[in-house]
Amino acid sequence: MDIPQQAPARRVTSAERGGADRFGAIVTDMWAHRFALRNLVMKDFRIRYRNMSLGMIWSVLNPLTMLGVLVVIFTYVYPQEGQAYFPVSVLLGLVSYNLLSLCIPAATGAVLENAALVKKTVFPRQLLPISVVLSQTLQILVQLGLVVIFMVLFRVPVTVKFLLAPFIFGVLLLFVIGVGLTCSALSVIFRDVRYIVESYLTILFWLSPVFYPLTIVHQKFPKLVFGVYVLNPLAGCIEALRRVLLYDRYPDGVSFAIAVIVSVSTLVMGFALFSRLQRRFADLV
């Protein structure tokens, strides 16, 4: 009697496991597709500057222009007293904010803009918004080079606490990836998410200590309002960067701890939401 041949088992990706997904399984699946992630990052990076005559110079011109405006306003119109290295302090705030303003809108449209890949190829869909975030982060690295130049020009002393700066930026990057995953998944279902994100980022610029110190907010806001304010990880991370790079101090324990907790929580929730919704992507894009 012939025994029917059993078809070979096909490897199931995290995208197909549905509700049984676990964070570790998703990360393992993404690591298995790391070559695809690298290609997506480089593809996005090349396309962005393909038709621009100045290329990555725009990454430096934009923060320089905003820095010049803010320094003029807060030096001559509303003078800021008692702030050492004020231009460098503002630049640190701008670069940190730019990490959000560049990455989150781009990640929001990552799935919709790669509809052909989503429909025809089996791979972890999380790679799409993450690759866009990493590609945009290359611009931030260029802007960080500008920060280094300003620190040299203003003779900011180098200390061992500088070693904490990559960790602080890493915390902020976790938050950005989490928000990017959330917004990219929701935008497939609700197409007006992009406009909500743009409005949110405009408000966030003024509700983050980009051009003023966090201590002023602490002094002038009621405790409850300040508690809500520091739930924004950008606030704790900007303050931490200024303390370790400009003032040879450790990050503020409370605000930075909140930033770490919120960033990690946002990342985990972003992965969970994306995994839950991605089964509907192929039908909706």
Backbone as numpy.savetxt, mean C-alpha at the origin, in Angstrom:
# Nx Ny Nz CAx CAy CAz Cx Cy Cz
-12.01 -59.25 -16.69 -12.87 -58.05 -16.69 -11.98 -56.80 -16.69
-12.29 -55.87 -17.57 -11.51 -54.63 -17.64 -11.84 -53.73 -16.48
-10.81 -53.22 -15.88 -10.98 -52.26 -14.78 -10.87 -50.85 -15.35
-11.91 -50.05 -15.15 -11.86 -48.70 -15.71 -10.70 -47.89 -15.15
-10.04 -47.19 -16.05 -8.92 -46.35 -15.62 -9.42 -45.08 -14.93
-8.82 -44.78 -13.81 -9.19 -43.56 -13.08 -8.37 -42.38 -13.58
-9.04 -41.29 -13.85 -8.33 -40.10 -14.35 -7.37 -39.60 -13.29
-6.18 -39.15 -13.70 -5.22 -38.63 -12.72 -5.78 -37.42 -12.00
-5.46 -37.37 -10.73 -5.97 -36.26 -9.89 -5.33 -34.95 -10.34
-6.14 -33.94 -10.49 -5.65 -32.61 -10.87 -5.42 -31.78 -9.61
-4.32 -31.07 -9.60 -4.02 -30.24 -8.43 -5.05 -29.14 -8.31
-5.59 -29.03 -7.12 -6.62 -28.04 -6.88 -5.97 -26.78 -6.33
-6.26 -25.69 -6.96 -5.70 -24.42 -6.48 -6.57 -23.85 -5.39
-6.01 -22.86 -4.68 -6.77 -22.23 -3.61 -7.99 -21.52 -4.15
-7.94 -21.12 -5.43 -9.09 -20.45 -6.02 -10.28 -21.38 -6.13
-10.01 -22.71 -6.19 -11.07 -23.67 -6.39 -11.55 -24.31 -5.09
-10.85 -24.08 -4.02 -11.25 -24.68 -2.75 -12.42 -23.97 -2.12
-12.66 -22.76 -2.57 -13.82 -22.00 -2.10 -13.75 -21.70 -0.63
-14.85 -22.00 0.09 -14.94 -21.61 1.49 -13.97 -22.33 2.39
-13.34 -23.43 1.93 -12.40 -24.19 2.75 -11.01 -23.59 2.73
-10.86 -22.46 2.07 -9.54 -21.82 1.98 -9.00 -21.49 3.35
-7.72 -21.59 3.45 -7.02 -21.10 4.62 -5.91 -20.17 4.15
-5.56 -19.26 5.02 -4.57 -18.27 4.63 -3.27 -18.94 4.20
-2.83 -19.98 4.93 -1.59 -20.67 4.59 -1.66 -21.33 3.23
-2.83 -21.90 2.89 -2.99 -22.56 1.60 -2.90 -21.55 0.46
-3.46 -20.37 0.68 -3.41 -19.33 -0.34 -1.97 -18.89 -0.58
-1.24 -18.66 0.52 0.15 -18.22 0.39 0.99 -19.28 -0.31
0.76 -20.57 0.02 1.49 -21.66 -0.63 1.20 -21.69 -2.13
-0.06 -21.51 -2.48 -0.46 -21.51 -3.89 0.18 -20.34 -4.63
0.22 -19.18 -3.99 0.84 -18.02 -4.61 2.34 -18.22 -4.78
2.97 -18.86 -3.80 4.41 -19.11 -3.90 4.71 -20.05 -5.08
3.81 -21.01 -5.30 3.99 -21.92 -6.43 3.89 -21.19 -7.76
3.20 -20.04 -7.77 3.04 -19.23 -8.99 3.88 -17.94 -8.92
4.99 -17.99 -8.19 5.80 -16.78 -8.02 6.38 -16.28 -9.35
6.63 -17.21 -10.28 7.12 -16.78 -11.60 6.07 -15.92 -12.31
4.80 -16.32 -12.19 3.72 -15.52 -12.79 3.63 -14.16 -12.12
3.82 -14.12 -10.80 3.78 -12.84 -10.09 4.87 -11.91 -10.59
6.06 -12.44 -10.77 7.17 -11.60 -11.25 6.88 -11.05 -12.64
6.33 -11.90 -13.51 6.01 -11.45 -14.87 4.92 -10.39 -14.87
3.92 -10.55 -14.00 2.85 -9.56 -13.91 3.38 -8.21 -13.41
4.28 -8.26 -12.43 4.87 -7.02 -11.90 5.63 -6.29 -13.00
6.49 -7.00 -13.72 7.31 -6.36 -14.75 6.45 -5.88 -15.92
5.41 -6.65 -16.26 4.52 -6.24 -17.35 3.83 -4.92 -17.01
3.29 -4.82 -15.79 2.61 -3.60 -15.37 3.58 -2.43 -15.35
4.80 -2.68 -14.88 5.79 -1.61 -14.78 6.19 -1.08 -16.15
6.39 -1.99 -17.10 6.81 -1.56 -18.46 5.69 -0.81 -19.17
4.46 -1.30 -19.04 3.33 -0.66 -19.73 3.12 0.76 -19.22
3.31 0.97 -17.91 3.03 2.27 -17.33 3.92 3.35 -17.92
5.18 3.05 -18.22 6.12 4.07 -18.67 6.45 3.95 -20.16
5.71 3.09 -20.87 6.06 2.82 -22.25 5.96 4.06 -23.13
4.93 4.87 -22.95 4.70 6.02 -23.84 5.02 7.36 -23.18
5.78 7.34 -22.09 6.12 8.58 -21.39 7.56 8.97 -21.70
7.75 10.20 -22.15 9.10 10.64 -22.51 10.00 10.79 -21.29
9.42 11.18 -20.14 10.22 11.36 -18.93 10.28 10.10 -18.07
9.44 9.13 -18.35 9.51 7.86 -17.64 9.38 8.02 -16.13
10.31 7.38 -15.41 10.23 7.35 -13.95 10.58 8.69 -13.30
11.01 9.65 -14.11 11.27 10.99 -13.54 10.00 11.57 -12.93
8.83 11.18 -13.48 7.57 11.67 -12.93 7.40 11.22 -11.48
7.99 10.10 -11.12 7.90 9.62 -9.75 8.56 10.59 -8.78
9.54 11.34 -9.27 10.24 12.31 -8.43 9.60 13.69 -8.54
9.16 14.06 -9.74 8.60 15.39 -9.95 7.31 15.62 -9.15
6.44 14.62 -9.10 5.18 14.80 -8.38 5.36 15.10 -6.90
6.11 14.27 -6.14 6.31 14.62 -4.72 7.10 15.90 -4.52
8.03 16.21 -5.45 8.80 17.45 -5.31 7.90 18.67 -5.45
6.97 18.61 -6.42 6.04 19.72 -6.62 5.17 19.93 -5.40
4.58 18.84 -4.88 3.74 18.95 -3.70 4.54 19.40 -2.49
5.77 18.90 -2.36 6.62 19.32 -1.25 6.88 20.82 -1.31
7.19 21.34 -2.50 7.44 22.77 -2.64 6.25 23.61 -2.22
5.04 23.21 -2.64 3.83 23.95 -2.28 3.62 23.93 -0.77
3.73 22.76 -0.15 3.49 22.65 1.29 4.53 23.40 2.11
5.79 23.33 1.67 6.84 24.03 2.42 6.63 25.53 2.36
6.25 26.06 1.19 6.00 27.50 1.06 4.83 27.92 1.96
3.74 27.14 1.91 2.55 27.50 2.71 2.86 27.46 4.19
3.52 26.38 4.65 3.73 26.21 6.08 5.04 26.81 6.57
5.73 27.53 5.70 6.89 28.30 6.14 6.58 29.79 6.17
5.78 30.26 5.20 5.51 31.69 5.10 4.07 32.07 5.43
3.10 31.25 5.06 1.70 31.58 5.32 1.29 31.14 6.73
1.51 29.88 7.04 1.24 29.35 8.38 2.54 28.75 8.92
3.41 29.58 9.46 4.73 29.10 9.90 4.62 28.00 10.94
5.45 26.96 10.78 5.51 25.86 11.72 6.75 26.04 12.59
6.55 26.28 13.87 7.68 26.51 14.77 8.00 25.23 15.54
9.26 25.04 15.82 9.68 23.91 16.65 9.76 22.59 15.93
9.68 22.57 14.59 9.80 21.33 13.83 11.15 21.27 13.12
12.03 20.44 13.62 13.33 20.27 12.98 13.17 19.49 11.68
13.98 19.82 10.70 13.98 19.12 9.41 12.58 19.12 8.78
11.92 20.27 8.81 10.53 20.31 8.36 10.35 19.80 6.93
11.16 20.23 5.93 10.96 19.70 4.57 11.11 18.19 4.48
12.07 17.63 5.20 12.26 16.17 5.18 11.07 15.49 5.84
10.57 16.09 6.91 9.41 15.54 7.61 8.19 15.48 6.69
7.96 16.57 5.95 6.85 16.60 5.01 7.04 15.57 3.89
8.27 15.46 3.40 8.55 14.51 2.32 8.30 13.07 2.77
8.65 12.74 4.00 8.37 11.41 4.53 6.86 11.15 4.56
6.10 12.17 4.96 4.65 12.03 4.97 4.09 11.85 3.57
4.62 12.61 2.60 4.14 12.52 1.22 4.43 11.15 0.60
5.65 10.66 0.80 6.02 9.38 0.23 5.18 8.25 0.83
4.93 8.33 2.13 4.10 7.31 2.78 2.67 7.36 2.24
2.14 8.56 2.09 0.79 8.70 1.53 0.75 8.24 0.07
1.81 8.52 -0.68 1.85 8.12 -2.08 1.80 6.60 -2.24
2.31 5.89 -1.25 2.22 4.43 -1.31 0.76 3.99 -1.40
-0.12 4.68 -0.66 -1.55 4.37 -0.72 -2.18 4.91 -2.00
-1.87 6.17 -2.32 -2.56 6.83 -3.43 -2.18 6.24 -4.78
-1.00 5.64 -4.90 -0.59 5.00 -6.15 -1.09 3.56 -6.23
-0.99 2.84 -5.13 -1.24 1.39 -5.15 -2.72 1.03 -5.09
-3.48 1.68 -4.22 -4.86 1.23 -3.98 -5.75 1.45 -5.21
-5.76 2.65 -5.86 -6.59 2.78 -7.07 -6.18 1.81 -8.17
-4.87 1.59 -8.35 -4.42 0.66 -9.39 -4.86 -0.76 -9.07
-4.75 -1.16 -7.80 -5.17 -2.50 -7.41 -6.67 -2.68 -7.53
-7.44 -1.61 -7.34 -8.90 -1.70 -7.42 -9.36 -2.20 -8.79
-8.71 -1.77 -9.83 -9.11 -2.18 -11.17 -8.33 -3.36 -11.72
-7.51 -4.01 -10.90 -6.61 -5.05 -11.41 -7.35 -6.24 -12.00
-8.42 -6.69 -11.35 -9.15 -7.86 -11.85 -9.92 -7.50 -13.12
-10.61 -6.36 -13.11 -11.40 -5.95 -14.28 -10.51 -5.72 -15.50
-9.32 -5.19 -15.29 -8.43 -4.88 -16.41 -7.72 -6.12 -16.96
-7.84 -7.23 -16.24 -7.24 -8.49 -16.71 -8.32 -9.55 -16.88
-9.45 -9.14 -17.46 -10.60 -10.04 -17.62 -10.24 -11.29 -18.42
-9.42 -11.14 -19.46 -9.06 -12.29 -20.30 -8.32 -13.35 -19.49
-7.39 -12.92 -18.64 -6.66 -13.86 -17.79 -7.60 -14.56 -16.82
-8.51 -13.79 -16.23 -9.43 -14.35 -15.24 -10.32 -15.42 -15.86
-10.75 -15.21 -17.08 -11.68 -16.14 -17.73 -11.01 -17.38 -18.29
-9.76 -17.25 -18.74 -9.15 -18.32 -19.52 -8.04 -19.07 -18.79
-7.52 -18.53 -17.71 -6.35 -19.11 -17.07 -6.65 -19.46 -15.62
-6.14 -20.61 -15.17 -6.29 -21.02 -13.77 -5.02 -20.63 -13.03
-5.13 -19.73 -12.12 -4.01 -19.28 -11.29 -4.60 -18.52 -10.10
-3.84 -18.30 -9.06 -4.37 -17.55 -7.90 -4.70 -16.11 -8.32
-5.97 -15.76 -8.31 -6.37 -14.43 -8.75 -5.81 -13.33 -7.84
-5.43 -13.69 -6.63 -4.85 -12.70 -5.72 -3.58 -12.07 -6.29
-2.95 -12.78 -7.21 -1.72 -12.26 -7.80 -1.95 -10.97 -8.57
-3.15 -10.77 -9.09 -3.41 -9.58 -9.92 -3.29 -8.29 -9.12
-4.07 -8.10 -8.03 -3.90 -6.86 -7.26 -2.54 -6.77 -6.57
-2.00 -7.92 -6.12 -0.70 -7.88 -5.44 0.40 -7.47 -6.41
0.35 -7.96 -7.64 1.37 -7.59 -8.62 1.33 -6.10 -8.93
0.12 -5.53 -8.99 -0.01 -4.09 -9.25 0.57 -3.30 -8.08
0.29 -3.74 -6.87 0.83 -3.05 -5.69 2.36 -3.09 -5.71
2.92 -4.24 -5.98 4.39 -4.36 -6.01 5.00 -3.53 -7.13
4.32 -3.47 -8.27 4.81 -2.67 -9.39 4.82 -1.18 -9.03
3.73 -0.73 -8.42 3.67 0.68 -8.01 4.68 0.98 -6.90
5.00 -0.02 -6.08 5.97 0.18 -5.00 7.35 0.51 -5.54
7.64 0.08 -6.77 8.92 0.44 -7.38 9.04 1.96 -7.51
7.92 2.63 -7.79 7.94 4.10 -7.82 8.27 4.67 -6.45
7.72 4.04 -5.42 7.97 4.52 -4.06 9.45 4.37 -3.70
10.10 3.32 -4.20 11.53 3.16 -3.94 12.33 4.30 -4.55
11.90 4.77 -5.73 12.55 5.93 -6.35 12.35 7.16 -5.47
11.14 7.34 -4.96 10.86 8.49 -4.09 11.63 8.40 -2.77
11.86 7.20 -2.28 12.66 7.03 -1.07 14.11 7.46 -1.32
14.58 7.28 -2.55 15.89 7.80 -2.90 15.93 9.31 -2.77
14.83 9.97 -3.12 14.73 11.42 -2.95 14.78 11.80 -1.47
14.14 11.00 -0.63 14.18 11.24 0.82 15.62 11.17 1.32
16.36 10.19 0.85 17.76 10.04 1.27 18.57 11.28 0.88
18.34 11.79 -0.34 19.06 12.98 -0.79 18.75 14.17 0.12
17.48 14.36 0.46 17.09 15.46 1.34 17.69 15.30 2.73
17.76 14.07 3.21 18.35 13.85 4.54 19.83 14.20 4.54
20.51 13.92 3.43 21.93 14.30 3.32 22.06 15.82 3.25
21.19 16.48 2.45 21.26 17.94 2.30 21.01 18.65 3.62
20.09 18.12 4.44 19.76 18.75 5.71 20.59 18.18 6.87
21.56 17.35 6.53 22.51 16.81 7.52 21.81 16.10 8.68
20.90 15.25 8.33 20.25 14.42 9.34 21.24 13.35 9.79
21.54 13.26 11.08 22.53 12.28 11.54 22.03 10.85 11.36
22.94 9.98 10.92 22.61 8.56 10.73 22.74 7.83 12.06
21.72 7.06 12.42 21.73 6.30 13.67 21.34 4.85 13.40
21.53 4.02 14.39 21.20 2.60 14.26 19.69 2.38 14.12
18.90 3.36 14.55 17.43 3.21 14.47 16.93 3.28 13.02
17.80 3.70 12.10 17.43 3.67 10.68 17.03 2.27 10.23
17.57 1.25 10.91 17.29 -0.13 10.53 15.82 -0.50 10.73
15.09 0.30 11.51 13.67 0.04 11.74 12.80 0.53 10.59
13.32 1.41 9.75 12.52 2.01 8.68 11.94 0.98 7.71
12.72 -0.02 7.22 12.12 -1.01 6.32 10.97 -1.77 6.97
11.08 -2.07 8.25 9.99 -2.77 8.94 8.73 -1.91 8.98
8.90 -0.60 9.22 7.75 0.31 9.27 7.07 0.39 7.91
7.87 0.52 6.85 7.29 0.54 5.51 6.63 -0.80 5.19
7.20 -1.88 5.70 6.60 -3.19 5.49 5.22 -3.30 6.10
5.05 -2.73 7.28 3.73 -2.72 7.94 2.73 -1.96 7.08
3.13 -0.81 6.57 2.24 -0.02 5.72 1.92 -0.76 4.42
2.89 -1.49 3.89 2.66 -2.26 2.66 1.65 -3.38 2.89
1.68 -4.01 4.06 0.68 -5.03 4.38 -0.73 -4.44 4.35
-0.87 -3.24 4.90 -2.17 -2.58 4.90 -2.63 -2.29 3.48
-1.70 -1.81 2.65 -2.03 -1.48 1.26 -2.46 -2.73 0.50
-1.76 -3.84 0.68 -2.13 -5.08 0.00 -3.50 -5.55 0.46
-3.77 -5.46 1.76 -5.08 -5.86 2.27 -6.21 -5.04 1.69
-6.02 -3.71 1.65 -7.04 -2.83 1.07 -7.16 -3.08 -0.43
-6.03 -3.29 -1.10 -6.06 -3.56 -2.54 -6.83 -4.83 -2.87
-6.63 -5.88 -2.10 -7.37 -7.13 -2.31 -8.87 -6.91 -2.12
-9.21 -6.19 -1.06 -10.62 -5.93 -0.77 -11.28 -5.12 -1.88
-10.64 -4.03 -2.28 -11.24 -3.15 -3.29 -11.30 -3.81 -4.66
-10.27 -4.60 -5.01 -10.28 -5.25 -6.32 -11.39 -6.28 -6.41
-11.65 -6.98 -5.31 -12.74 -7.96 -5.31 -14.10 -7.28 -5.36
-14.28 -6.24 -4.56 -15.57 -5.55 -4.51 -15.87 -4.82 -5.81
-14.83 -4.33 -6.50 -15.06 -3.56 -7.73 -15.61 -4.42 -8.85
-15.40 -5.74 -8.78 -15.96 -6.63 -9.79 -17.48 -6.67 -9.66
-17.96 -6.58 -8.44 -19.41 -6.65 -8.17 -20.03 -5.26 -8.18
-19.34 -4.30 -7.56 -19.84 -2.92 -7.50 -18.84 -2.03 -8.24
-19.18 -1.63 -9.45 -18.22 -0.92 -10.31 -17.89 0.49 -9.83
-18.69 1.03 -8.92 -18.40 2.39 -8.45 -17.44 2.41 -7.27
-16.84 1.25 -6.92 -15.87 1.21 -5.82 -14.68 2.11 -6.12
-14.28 2.19 -7.39 -13.13 3.04 -7.76 -13.35 4.50 -7.33
-14.57 5.01 -7.54 -14.85 6.40 -7.18 -14.88 6.59 -5.66
-15.35 5.57 -4.96 -15.33 5.63 -3.50 -13.88 5.67 -3.01
-13.03 4.87 -3.62 -11.61 4.83 -3.24 -10.95 6.18 -3.47
-11.23 6.81 -4.59 -10.63 8.11 -4.89 -11.07 9.16 -3.87
-12.34 9.15 -3.50 -12.84 10.09 -2.49 -12.21 9.80 -1.13
-12.10 8.53 -0.80 -11.51 8.12 0.48 -10.07 8.59 0.58
-9.30 8.47 -0.50 -7.89 8.86 -0.47 -7.74 10.37 -0.34
-8.64 11.13 -0.93 -8.60 12.58 -0.78 -8.82 12.98 0.67
-9.80 12.36 1.30 -10.07 12.64 2.72 -8.90 12.19 3.58
-8.33 11.03 3.24 -7.24 10.46 4.03 -6.01 11.36 4.03
-5.79 12.09 2.95 -4.63 12.99 2.89 -4.68 14.01 4.02
-5.87 14.53 4.27 -6.00 15.56 5.30 -6.16 14.98 6.70
-6.60 13.73 6.77 -6.77 13.08 8.07 -5.58 12.18 8.42
-4.44 12.45 7.81 -3.19 11.78 8.14 -2.13 12.85 8.39
-1.17 12.58 9.27 -0.16 13.60 9.61 0.90 13.75 8.53
0.47 14.07 7.31 1.40 14.20 6.19 2.26 15.45 6.37
1.64 16.57 6.71 2.40 17.83 6.84 2.29 18.43 8.24
1.81 17.66 9.19 1.79 18.11 10.59 2.11 16.91 11.47
2.66 17.13 12.67 3.03 16.00 13.53 1.81 15.40 14.23
1.91 14.14 14.54 0.83 13.44 15.24 0.61 14.00 16.63
1.64 14.57 17.22 1.51 15.12 18.57 0.49 16.26 18.64
0.37 17.03 17.55 -0.63 18.11 17.52 -2.03 17.53 17.58
-2.27 16.45 16.86 -3.58 15.81 16.89 -3.87 15.29 18.29
-2.86 14.71 18.92 -3.02 14.17 20.27 -3.37 15.26 21.27
-2.77 16.43 21.08 -2.99 17.54 22.02 -4.35 18.21 21.82
-4.79 18.34 20.59 -5.96 19.16 20.30 -7.26 18.37 20.16
-7.17 17.06 19.89 -8.38 16.26 19.71 -8.79 15.62 21.03
-10.09 15.44 21.26 -10.53 14.65 22.41 -10.01 13.22 22.31
-9.91 12.54 23.46 -9.35 11.20 23.48 -10.06 10.25 22.54
-11.39 10.30 22.53 -12.16 9.39 21.69 -11.88 9.64 20.21
-11.84 10.92 19.83 -11.59 11.27 18.43 -10.17 10.87 18.03
-9.21 11.09 18.93 -7.83 10.69 18.63 -7.73 9.18 18.50
-8.47 8.44 19.31 -8.47 6.99 19.20 -8.95 6.52 17.85
-9.99 7.18 17.31 -10.48 6.85 15.97 -9.44 7.25 14.92
-8.80 8.40 15.14 -7.82 8.92 14.18 -6.66 7.94 13.98
-6.14 7.37 15.07 -4.97 6.50 14.95 -5.32 5.10 14.46
-6.61 4.82 14.24 -6.96 3.55 13.59 -6.51 3.54 12.14
-6.19 4.71 11.62 -5.59 4.82 10.29 -4.11 4.44 10.41
-3.67 3.30 9.87 -2.26 2.88 10.03 -1.26 3.88 9.45
-1.71 4.68 8.48 -0.82 5.67 7.89 -0.32 6.65 8.95
-1.18 6.98 9.89 -0.80 7.93 10.95 0.33 7.37 11.80
0.15 6.15 12.30 1.18 5.55 13.14 2.48 5.30 12.40
2.40 4.93 11.12 3.61 4.64 10.36 4.39 5.92 10.02
3.68 6.99 9.65 4.37 8.25 9.37 5.08 8.76 10.62
4.37 8.72 11.74 4.96 9.17 13.00 6.18 8.31 13.35
6.07 6.99 13.16 7.18 6.10 13.47 8.39 6.39 12.59
8.17 6.63 11.29 9.28 6.93 10.38 9.98 8.22 10.79
9.23 9.23 11.15 9.84 10.50 11.55 10.66 10.32 12.83
10.17 9.54 13.74 10.88 9.35 15.01 12.20 8.61 14.79
12.19 7.56 13.98 13.41 6.76 13.83 14.41 7.40 12.88
13.93 8.16 11.87 14.83 8.72 10.87 15.31 10.13 11.20
14.48 10.91 11.88 14.82 12.32 12.10 15.20 12.63 13.54
14.64 11.92 14.49 14.81 12.31 15.89 15.49 11.26 16.75
15.98 10.17 16.12 16.71 9.13 16.84 15.90 8.60 18.04
14.63 8.32 17.79 13.75 7.80 18.83 13.04 6.56 18.30
12.61 5.72 19.23 11.84 4.54 18.83 10.41 4.95 18.49
9.71 4.14 17.67 8.31 4.46 17.35 7.46 4.54 18.60
6.44 5.40 18.54 5.49 5.50 19.64 4.80 4.14 19.82
4.82 3.63 21.04 4.31 2.28 21.29 2.85 2.11 20.93
2.01 3.08 21.31 0.57 2.93 21.12 0.18 3.06 19.65
0.55 4.18 19.04 0.11 4.42 17.65 0.68 3.40 16.69
1.94 3.00 16.90 2.52 2.03 15.97 1.97 0.62 16.20
1.71 0.28 17.46 1.10 -1.03 17.74 -0.27 -1.12 17.08
-1.04 -0.04 17.15 -2.35 -0.01 16.48 -2.18 -0.18 14.98
-1.17 0.50 14.40 -0.91 0.39 12.97 -0.60 -1.05 12.58
0.20 -1.75 13.38 0.55 -3.14 13.08 -0.69 -4.02 13.14
-1.50 -3.87 14.19 -2.69 -4.70 14.37 -3.69 -4.47 13.23
-3.94 -3.20 12.90 -4.90 -2.88 11.85 -4.39 -3.38 10.49
-3.10 -3.23 10.23 -2.53 -3.64 8.94 -2.63 -5.15 8.75
-2.24 -5.91 9.77 -2.30 -7.37 9.67 -3.75 -7.84 9.55
-4.64 -7.23 10.33 -6.06 -7.60 10.27 -6.64 -7.31 8.90
-6.27 -6.16 8.34 -6.76 -5.79 7.00 -6.26 -6.76 5.95
-5.00 -7.18 6.08 -4.44 -8.14 5.13 -5.20 -9.47 5.18
-5.42 -9.99 6.37 -6.11 -11.28 6.53 -7.55 -11.17 6.01
-8.24 -10.09 6.37 -9.62 -9.92 5.91 -9.68 -9.72 4.40
-8.67 -9.04 3.83 -8.63 -8.85 2.39 -8.49 -10.17 1.66
-7.59 -11.04 2.14 -7.45 -12.36 1.54 -8.74 -13.16 1.66
-9.37 -13.10 2.84 -10.59 -13.88 3.07 -11.72 -13.42 2.15
-11.91 -12.11 2.03 -12.97 -11.58 1.18 -12.71 -11.89 -0.28
-11.47 -11.72 -0.71 -11.13 -12.00 -2.11 -11.38 -13.47 -2.44
-10.97 -14.36 -1.54 -11.16 -15.80 -1.77 -12.64 -16.16 -1.84
-13.45 -15.47 -1.05 -14.88 -15.76 -1.03 -15.57 -15.31 -2.32
-15.15 -14.14 -2.86 -15.82 -13.56 -4.01 -15.27 -14.00 -5.35
-14.06 -14.52 -5.37 -13.41 -14.75 -6.67 -14.09 -15.83 -7.50
-14.90 -16.70 -6.89 -15.63 -17.71 -7.66 -16.62 -17.09 -8.64
-16.98 -15.83 -8.40 -17.95 -15.15 -9.27 -17.28 -14.28 -10.32
-15.95 -14.17 -10.27 -15.24 -13.23 -11.16 -15.47 -13.55 -12.63
-15.31 -14.82 -13.00 -15.38 -15.19 -14.41 -16.75 -14.85 -15.03
-17.79 -14.85 -14.23 -19.12 -14.54 -14.74 -19.40 -13.04 -14.80
-18.62 -12.25 -14.05 -18.93 -10.83 -13.90 -17.99 -9.89 -14.65
-16.77 -10.34 -14.91 -15.81 -9.43 -15.57 -16.15 -9.28 -17.05
